[in-house]
Each structure stands twice: as C-alpha cells, then as structure tokens.
Amino acid sequence: MTTPDPDPRRTPEAAPRSGVSPGETPPAEGGTYGISYAEPPEMRKGWGAMPLVLIMAVVALVVIGLIAMVVTLVV
C-alpha cells in the first residue's frame, strides 16, 4: 500500500530538488472505502412465547363465551 504523500527523495525517478516528475505522483485519494469490518446481520424480532400464549388464551375465552351464548339460546 502506498502512502498518499510519499517522500520525494525515496520515490523512484525523482529529480533532485524538483520533486516528482509529472505522471509519477500517486492518486489523490486512497483506494480504501466503506466499513473496515463486517457488521453482524440484523436480528429479526419475532413473536415471543408469552404474547402468543396470551393471545391464544384470549381467543379460547372468546370461543368458550360464544359457545355458552349459543347453548343458552338453544336450551
């Protein structure tokens, strides 16, 4: 990997006291971009056990109540 500002005295084909000849300069920007480490995948939050149990209990109570209403109307 090259540094963005190399020392002209150690650069190949550098003219003394005049710096680096045109065409021998490094690019203006580095070649690295983006994040430097992999991010963990986002965890999906699903339904927990407790909310499902509570919903099923409420549904069961409603069904039992409806059945009881039908039975009282029939009898």
BELMO-V249514 format. One record per residue. N is the residue number from 0. RES is the residue in one small letter. PHI is phi in whole degrees, 0 to 359 (999 if undefined). OMEGA is omega in degrees with one decimal (NA if undefined). Layout:
# BELMO-V249514
n = [N	N]
res = [RES	RES]
phi = [PHI	PHI]
omega = [OMEGA	OMEGA]
This chain:
# BELMO-V249514
n = [0	1	2	3	4	5	6	7	8	9	10	11	12	13	14	15	16	17	18	19	20	21	22	23	24	25	26	27	28	29	30	31	32	33	34	35	36	37	38	39	40	41	42	43	44	45	46	47	48	49	50	51	52	53	54	55	56	57	58	59	60	61	62	63	64	65	66	67	68	69	70	71	72	73	74]
res = [m	t	t	p	d	p	d	p	r	r	t	p	e	a	a	p	r	s	g	v	s	p	g	e	t	p	p	a	e	g	g	t	y	g	i	s	y	a	e	p	p	e	m	r	k	g	w	g	a	m	p	l	v	l	i	m	a	v	v	a	l	v	v	i	g	l	i	a	m	v	v	t	l	v	v]
phi = [999	265	275	293	228	289	287	298	289	258	280	299	59	272	282	295	62	244	83	257	290	302	92	258	279	287	296	287	239	286	268	261	204	84	276	267	215	284	274	292	296	290	283	273	264	255	287	278	290	295	299	294	296	295	296	294	293	295	297	298	296	295	296	298	296	294	296	295	295	295	297	290	285	283	275]
omega = [-180.0	176.2	-178.1	-178.2	-177.5	177.8	-176.9	-179.1	-178.8	-179.4	178.2	177.3	176.7	177.3	-178.6	178.2	179.1	179.0	-176.7	179.9	-180.0	-179.0	179.8	-177.9	177.6	178.5	-177.0	-176.8	175.8	-178.6	-179.8	177.6	179.1	-178.5	-175.0	179.4	-178.7	177.9	178.5	179.3	-178.1	-178.7	177.4	179.7	178.3	177.8	175.0	-178.3	-175.0	177.8	178.8	178.4	179.3	178.9	179.3	178.3	178.2	178.3	179.2	178.9	178.7	179.3	178.5	178.2	178.5	177.7	179.0	177.2	179.1	-179.3	179.8	178.1	-176.8	-174.2	NA]
